[in-house]
């Protein structure tokens, strides 16, 4: 049985841990709010960009673009967006499980975040490129990542490019996804991806149909507009996935640190109860010894 000194030491240690986790919780909460606002702000733009591209492709038959080209030969390249730091629950583990479930063993990888990069290296996977992003995420920082993915596809090395990321659903819920980026599937442009439609209704078929019925005038011509919009579409998709993953990270870390703080507080209470019981037992034993001694002297 632990003595009083050991229990006092443990109580102090647990209280110190609780202070650290509480501070980390507050820092994560501040970052979470900014990251969530950034993720939510881009969803409406992504939705409208999809509808414009859908209208363009549907009303202008015969338009072609390398990003729309489906190839039979080539490998699969996957951009994995994980975290640089731990203490954020199981989002990295869940994302790795999703990748292993949906991606073939022959695929190559590019990475954002060192946590899953390390895991992929341990699994002897080929890492084509690694990127580092700091908070807050800017659109310009994501452009080199999107360009890297597009170049790898355009040079013919890969016939498919996907992005694996953690989608922000709510503060308590984050879902891992593997989403195809290239080639762009025109039939899915009008669909709301989860990371674009969270908190909204499902695909609004009325709005989509109305958008397809609109007649646009393209200057200088439809092909030039398509050539300008598709690279922008790819870059923004990557950007939106990155900010969704970052919002998920900070949300998961805040929840994990809150749980750790609550557990530390509960443990400290249990230790204090045990300490008081042992202290009371020691006092009772001393009183008994004094009483016994007094009886012996009578």
Order of alpha helices (4+ residues) and beta strands (2+ residues): alpha-alpha-beta-alpha-beta-alpha-beta-alpha-beta-beta-alpha-alpha-alpha
